[in-house]
Every structure is written in C-alpha cells, then in structure tokens.
C-alpha cells in the first residue's frame, strides 16, 4: 500500500483561489503520475489479449536502467491522451474506425529505451508515412506500415537510418531563461483527441514568440511564471487563426500540454499559456477532489460568457477557473487593449461565478472553490479602468449575453401569447434549446480589439469588415465606433426587410440603449421574448420592445 496524496494546506488554499506556486504544482505533478499509472494499468488489463508483451518488457527494462527517464516519458502529455483514448475505445465508450491503437505502446517503449541508453530491437507503427518516437521526434518512412528500431552501442537506427540523418524530424526545445517546452508537432496524440498526422512546422518564429511571452510572464510575477514553467511540458502548434481569435486547448488526460494556434504576438501567447495552465491545474485538482457530481443539478447546462454554446457544470467550472487567470494576466497590462481585456473578463468571470454559486451539482469543495474565486475577484471589480475601455467591455459583455439568449432560449408560449393579446403578463420560464449561431458571438468584441489595438488596421477594414473579421457587418462597425444613428437605421432596416437574425436584434438593442431609449434595455434583457412577440405582431421592432419595457 502506498501513502495517499495529500495537498499541504497552503497549496490547497492557493489552488482553491485560482493560484498555485511551485510547491502546489509539484504536488499536482506527483498526483498526476499516480493517475497516469492507474490509467495505464487499466489499459493493460483491458487489452490483455492485444497489448504487445515485448513492448511492456522493453518498457520495464528501461525503467530498471533509468527510472528518471522512464518517469519523464510516462508523464509525457501525449502518452496520457493515448492511454485514456485507447482505454475508452477498448471499453466501448469512444468511437473510432480503426482498431484500438495498442501498437503505440511499442513506440513509447522504444523512446524509453533510447533515453535509458539500452541496446534493443523492436518494431513501431508507421502512421501517415511517419514513424514517431514520443517526446523525441519522427522519421519519414513512406509506404510502410511499420519500422524497425534498433540501438547498439549508443547508435540508434529507425528503418535502417540514423536519427541524425535525412528524413528525421526532431522535436524543438523552446528555451527561455528559466523555462523550456517541447514544441510537439509530431506525436499522433498531441492534438489531445483522436490521432492526427505529423505536421512539421518552422520552429524559429515559435522560439521568438515563446521568448517574448516568457519575458512578459516573468516580469509580471516570477513565482507564478516558475510554477507555470514547472508544470507545462509541451506546446502543440496549430495553424494561425484569425487575428484576435486565437485557438487553444488542453485536456485532463494530458497534464503539462497546451495547444495553441500561431499567436498574433508574444503577449497573446503569454495569455494563452496562462489560460491553458489554469485548465491543467484544475483538471489535476479535480483528480484529487470532487467539485461537482453528474447527477441532478450536475446535468444542467449553463451560460458561459466565453462560449457560443451552453456548458455543463464541469465545463463552466473549468471556464471560470481559466478566465480568473486570464483576468489576472490582463490586469497587469496597461495599454488600451489590456485595459479592455481586464474589464471584459473580470465582468464575465464574475457573472459566471454568480450563475453557478448555488448550483445543485456543486459539492462542498466545489462551493468553496467558487466562493474563494469570488472573494479574490471582488476587489478587482472595483479597480478603476479608463472610460473608453470600460464602455467597450460593457458593449462586448452585453452583446454576448443577449445574443446567446436569442439563440439558446425560447420563451414560454403562454408568455408570448399574453403580450400579443395585450393581457397582463403571466409567469413562465424560457426553455433552453439547441442553437446554431450564424457567426461567433465575439464578432463585435473582435472589432473592438482591432479598434483599440490597431486603429489604422481598423480604418482599413471599415469598407468590407467581413473580409477581415469573419461575420462582421457594416452596422457592427457603426456600433463599435459610436455611430448610434447609423447602427439603429441599419439594424431596423434589416429586420423590416426580413433579415432580422439574433445578431441584428441585439445590435438594435445595443444602439437603442446607447441612444437612451428604454426599449434597448428591454431588448437586451429578453431578446428572445421581443423577437417572438414581433414575429406575431410585426411592425416597428423598437415599438414592440418599448411595450415590453413598460412596467405591468
């Protein structure tokens, strides 16, 4: 029997409040080792008839020769994704066209043996023309299904070719003062889901961006940066996304991994690393403590101010934890974009925390975490922010919430009918329904980022905003630049001509509110109801919203 994992009181308190220094991260890494061992043990039990015995024997030889190297590879994020995904396939809880990938264990064993300096001979899979050695790199082997790996006297050959020869693609180590990450563009499980082909990238630009990001993080808080550097292992590069719309991801199966699209600059990469490391920490914390249950209230869906879709309680907890960290990052940035991001994410995080504070599915530990995040966020809400950034953040937050409601809520038909008939209002809760937004709910926020961070670039996109910001329309430009009359006119005309999608209705509400019309506030508060009543009555959309704004 081994001793249970115990978090020191200081580390427990730090993690509950969205932080966590090097000691806390070290404790999480130790607990994740046990979690990984449990998953691998379950995988071996489930695949007893399929798992290659030779691979397991080689892995144990590597462990005996160099336990540190073995432990490092066992903790490699992609190994965790493979083990969890393959276990789900074997248990029938995940779908897939190909048989469960038990052969990846051969590649893991080969990498461990190379690290341990063993003499050995084995065969590893070739996928999409690449023979991958986890945490080391990949060799181009076209037209083959397997490749032999041999090592003797320190010389390693894959398919008869040396690792330092033509066709070998080693992983790049991104280095900065006090931190190093592997840029993994090779491993089939690096994208945190089902296997993906090896896609080598030019690492030079990533090294420059990482060095810039790390310098920002260290300058902000050296201890927080050290904890992040101790916890993250790999950065998985993905193609560039639209400006101000980076893509990133992490997984509870892959502690130490952060997936990121090519960032706009080092500051954006620094924010992304903070965001994904928050997810890493909470996932590991949730392997130790139960914060919510999936029964009863745990099955409900909630509004997440950073997503286009409703989220379950566990996903929303992950979101508030991550965006608490993001808020803290932008709190220390003093330029116009940084002030906007801080004002926006402190508001949205506080809104989400209030929404789940009394959720039925939270455990006692879950309630403690939410309460501690609220307590630490509270003083940030009172910090002064210049008026322009505050107004931009208010517009972006109101836009996201109202558009989400318009897409995902349907009013009680009895409530709609009472308003249509001019009768006194009746009680009735809206129904949560699947919605498919025509564009990202952050479209106007992206335009605001252009305006704040790159005024010249914003001027260039005015004529055809949709060519630069996907989904953007001229009335959106009018809204974010304060052309209230132009936005009102364009939104009203679009609705009256039959093109009144939720984005247009919310745009009308934002413009009306800016003009001081109380109908705007009513439209933003219950856009789904205004739209439903207008669908029955027709006429001037603001007149309908105005009737709903009057007290009963």
N, C-alpha and C positions, 0 to 999 in steps of 0.2 A: 504494500500500500504506500502511495506517495502522499506527501502533505498537500492539502488543498491550497489553491491560490488565494492569497489574502492581499487586498489593497490597503496600504497604510492610510490612516485617517486623513493626512494631508493630501495624498494623491487622490483619494476618493472625493474629497471636497473640491479639489481643483477640477476634476473631470466632471463632476455634477454641474459645475458652473461654467462649462464650456472651455476650460483651460486644460492644464496638464503639463508639468515640466518634465525634465529628462527622467526623473525617478518614476513618475507616473507612466511615461511611455515605456520605460524598461520593464515595468511590471506588466503592462499590456502585451509587450512582445513575448514575455515568458509565458503568459497565459495563452497566447495565440499558438505557441509551439505545442502546448498540450491539445489545443483544439485541432490543430493540423494532424497530430498523431492519432487522435480519435477518428478523424475523417479517413485517413489513410488505412487505419486498422479496419474500419467498417468497409472500405472499398475492397481490401484484400479478402475479407470474409465473404463479401457478396460476389466476388469474381474468382472464387477458389478454383473453378474449373477452367478459367480463361487467363488468369494472370500468369505471366511467364515466370516460372520458378527461377530461371537463370538470372533474370533481372533482379529479383529480390536477393539472391545470393551475392551478386556483384555489389548491390547497394550495401549489404551488411559487411562485405569486405572493406568497402570504402569507409564505412563508419568505424570499423576497428582500426584502420590505418590513420585516419584523420577525422576525429569526431567533429571538430570545429567546422571543417569544410562540409561534412555531411549535414550538420545542423543548418548551416547557411543555405544550402541548397534546398533542404526540406522546407525552410521558411520562405523560399522564393515565391513571390505572389502568383506566378503562372502555375506553379505546382499545386497551389491551393485551388485555383479555378479548375484545373484539370481533375483533381481528385473529387471535388464536390460535384462537378458536372457529370463525370463518369459514374459516380455513385448514384446520382439521380437517374441516369439512363438505365443502370442495372436494376434499380428498384422500380422502374416504370413511371417515375414522376416527372420525367423530362422526355420530350420527343426528339427524334433525330432519324435521318435517313440511313446513315452509316451505322455499323455495329459500334458498341461502346469501345472507346479508344484505350484499351488496356495496354497497347503497344507503347504508349508514351512513357510508361514506366521504364522501358529499355533505354530511352533517351535520358531520362533522369539518372538512371544508374550509371550510364556512360559518363555523363557530366561529373557525377560524384567521384567516379573512379579516376577521371583525368585530374580533378582537383586534388585528390589524395595521392597522385603520383604512382598509381598501380600499373602493373603490366596486365593486360587483359585483351580479350577479343569478344565482341558482341555484334549484334545487328540492330539497327534502329530504323524506324519508319522514315519514308520519304513522302512528303506531302506537298503537292503542287510544285514539284521539282526542287524542293529544298529539304535537306537533312538537317534538322535542328538539334542543337545541343543546348538545353535550357541554361540560361544565365551565362552562356559563352558566345554563341553565335550560330550561324547557319552556313552550310556549303551547298552550292548549286549542283544538283545531281539530276539533270534532265532525263526523262524517260525511264526512271527506275522506281520501284515500289519500296525497296529497302536499300540500306547502305551498310557495309561492314565498317566497324570502328575497331581499330587495333591500337595498342600502346605497348611500346617496349623500349626500355632504357630512356624514358622521357620523350620519345618521339611518337607523336600521335598522327594516325592516318585515318581519314574518312573516305570510303570508296577508293582507297589506294592513294589518296592525295593528302599532302600535309596541310595543317590548319593555317599555316602562314603563306600558302600558295594561292594561285589563281582560283577564283570562284568562292573563296572563303570570305564571309562577311562577319567580322567580329562585332560584338556589341560595343558601343561607345560609352565610356565613362564620363559623364558630365561632372566637371570638378569646379569647385569654388572654395574659398577659404573657410574651411570648417564643415563642408558638406560635399558628398559625391553621390550621384544617382546613375544607375544604368539606363541608357536610352534603349529600350527594348522594342525594336522594330522587326523581330524575327520569330519569337515564340508563337505557336499557333493559338495559345490560350491567353495571350497578352491583352486582348480586347475585352476580357472579363466575361465573355459569353461563350458561344459555340466557336469551334476552331476557325481561324482566319488565316489566309496565306501570308507568307513572309513578304514584307514590303520595305526594302531598304530605303532609308532617307539620308539626305545630306545632313551631317551632324554639325557642321560648322556654325550655322545660324542658331541651332538649338543651344550650342555651348555659349554663344554670346548672350542669348536671351536668359539662359539659366544664371549666368554670372551676374547679370543685371538684376534679376529677380532676387537672388540670394543676398546681394548687397542691400537691397531695399528691406528685406526681412530682417537682416542682422541689425541694420540701423534703427529699425522700429523697436525691436525687443530681442536682445541677444539670447536670452534664455528660451523664449518661445521658438526662435529660429533653431536653436540647438536641439530642442525637443523634436521639431519637425524633421531636422536632418537625421536624427537618430531613428525616427520611425519610418520615413519613406525609403524605399529601396529602388523602385523603378519609376521612370517616366515613360509612358507609352505615347509616341507621337501619332497624331491623326492629321488628316488634311486640313488646310486652312479653311475656316468658316467665314461667314460674312463679318465685316468689321463691327465690333461692339456686340457680336453674338457668338462668343466662344462656346465650344462644346467640350465638356469634360465629364468624367465618370470615375467611380470607384466601386468596390464590391466587398461585402462582408466575407467573401471567400478568399480575398486577396489582400490581406493586411500588408501595407507597405507600397501599394501601387496607386498611381494617379495617371489617368488617361487624359490627354489634353490635345485639342486642335492647335495648330500653329498660332501662337498668340499675336495680338497686334503689337505688343511691346513687352518689356520685362515686367512692368508694373502689373499688366493683366495676368501674366504668368504667375507672379507672386500671389495675387489674389486667388488664382485658380488652385495653387498648391495649398494655400490656407484652407480653401473650401473643401478640397478633397481629403486633406489630412483630418479635418473635423469629422468627416464621414468615417475615415479609418478608425479614429479613436472611439467614436460612438459604437461602431459595429463591434469592436473588441470589448468595449464596456458591456454591451448587450449580450455578449457570450458569457459574461460573468453574472449579470444581474438581469432579472426580468422586469422590464419597464412597462410592458403592456401585455394584455392577453388577446388572443384572436377570437374569443367568444363574446357574445353580446355586443357591447359597445365597441369592441376591438374590430368589428367587421364594418363599421360605418365608414363613410367617405367624407372628406373634409376639403375645404378651400385651402389651397396652398398658394400664397401670393407670388410664387416664383415659377409656377407651373401652369400650363394650359388646361390640364385635366384634374379632376378630383383625385385626392390621395387617401389611402388608408392611414390609420393612426400611426403605424410604424414608419411609413414614408414621411408623414408630416413631422414626426419627432426627428427623423434624420434631417429634414429640411430646416427646422428651427435651429438645430444644433450647428449645422453648417453655416447658415446665414447669420447666426450670432457671431461666428468667427469672421465672416466676411464684413459684417458691420464694424467689428473691432479693427480690421485691417484698414478700411476706408476712413475710419475716424481719425487716423493719423496722417491722412493725405490732405494737403492744404489747397490744392489747385481747384478750379471750378468743377471739374468732373468728379474729383474726390469728395467734395462737399455734397454734390448731388447724390452720389452713391451712398454716402453715410446717411444722409437724410432719408433716402428712399428705404434702405434696408433696415434701419432702426425702426421705421414706421411699420414696415411689412412684417418684420420678425415679431414685434410687439403685438400686432394684430393676430398673427397665427398663434402666439402663445396664449392670448386671451381666449381664442377659439377652442383650445384643447385643454385648458386648465381644469375643467370639470368633466372631461371625457370619461364615460363609464369604463372604458377599457384600460385606463391607466392603473398600474399597481401603486403601492405606497412609494416605491423607489421612483417610479415614473412621475408621480406628483411632486416628489422632492426635486427632481431634475428640472421640471417646468418651473416650479416656484423659485429655484435658485437662478435660473436663466432670467426670469422676470425681475428678480431683485437686482441682478447685476446690470441688466439693460436699463432699468428705470432712470438712473442719473444721466445716461446718455440721451434720453428723450428730452431732457431739459437743457441740454447744451445748445448754445446759440449757433445758428447757421445763417449765412447771408441770405437775404430775402429772395434773390433770384434762384438760388439752389433749392430753397425751401418750397418755393412756388412750383418749380419744375418737378420736384419729388412728389408734391401733393397731386399734381396733374397725373403723373405716371401711376401713382397708387390708386387713385380714384378710377382711372381708366381701366386698369387691370381688374379690379374688383367688380366693377359694373359690367364689363364685357364678359367676364367669367359667369356672372349671374345670368346674363342674357342668353348665354349658350347652354348653361347646365341646369337652370331651374325653370320649371313650368308652373305657373300659378294655378291654384285650385280653381277649377271651372266655376264653382259657385261664387267665388270672389269676383271673377271676371264678369259673370252674369249680373251680379248686383250693381257693379259700376256701369255696365252697358245700359241697364234698365233705370239707372238713376235712383236706385233704392239705397237705404243705409248700408254701409259696409258690413260684411259678415266675416267671421273668423275662418281662417283656413291657411294651412302651411303649404308653401310651394313644394313641388316634387323634384328630386334630383334625377336628371335624365342624362343619357349619353349625349355629348355634343361634339361637333367637329368644327372648330374654329377655321374660318377661311384663311386666316393668317396668324402669325404669332401674336399673342396678347401683349407682347413687349414692343410692338412696332412703333408706337408713338414714343416710348421710352428710348428706343434706339435713335430716333430722330433728335430727341433732346440731348443725347450723348454727343451726336455729331455737332449740334449747335454749341454745346458747352466746350467741347474738346477741340473742335476743328471748324471754326466759323467760316473759313474760306472754303473748306470742303463742303460745308452745308450750303453755302451760296451756289456752288456748282451743281448740287443735286436738286435744287429747287424746281427746275423746269420739268424734270421727269424723275420724281423721287423714287418711284417703284423700280427704276433701273439700278439704283444703288442700295436701297433698303427694301428687301422683298416685302410686298404687300402694301407699301406706303402709297398714299394718295395726296393730291393737292390740298384737300381740306385738312389733312393731318399736318402739313406744313403750316397752314394758316393757324391751326390751333396752337402749335408749339411756339410760334413766333408772336402770338398775341393778336393776330388778325381775327378778332372775335366776330366781326360782322361778316367777313368772308367765309369763315367756318360755318356760321349759322346758315348763311344763304346756301352754301354747297350741300350741307347735310340735309336741310329741309327739301331742297330740290331733288336730291337723290331718293329720299323717302317717298315724296309725292309722285315720283316717276316709277315707283315700284321696286327700286333697288335698295330698300331700307334694311340692310343686314344689321346684326347687332353692333358692329363697329361704327356704323353710321349713326344709329340711335344714340350710342354712348357719346360719340363725337358731338351730336346735337346737345346732349345734356351738359357736356363739359363747356361748350361755347355759351349755352344759356346761363349756366352758373357764373361764368366769367362776366357776363353782361348784367348780372344782378337779378336775373329772372328766377323766382322761386320754383318755376317749373323745372329748371335744370336740376336742382337738388332732388326733386321727386323722381325725375327720370334716372338719375344716378343711383338713388337708393333702391328703386324697384323697377329696373328697366324691363324685366320680363313681364311685369303686370301692365306697364304702359304699352308695350308692344302688343300684348294680347288684346287689350281694350281697343287700341287703334285698329287692329285687324278687323274688329267687329263694327266699329263706328266710322272709320275713315276720317277725313277732314284734316285740319291743321294738327300736326303731331305735337306741337308745343301747347296747343289749346287742350288736347287730351291730357298731357302731363300736368298742365295747370290745374285741371279739375281734381286730379288725384293728389295735388299738393295741398288742397284746402282741408282744414280740419273737419271731421264729421260733425 
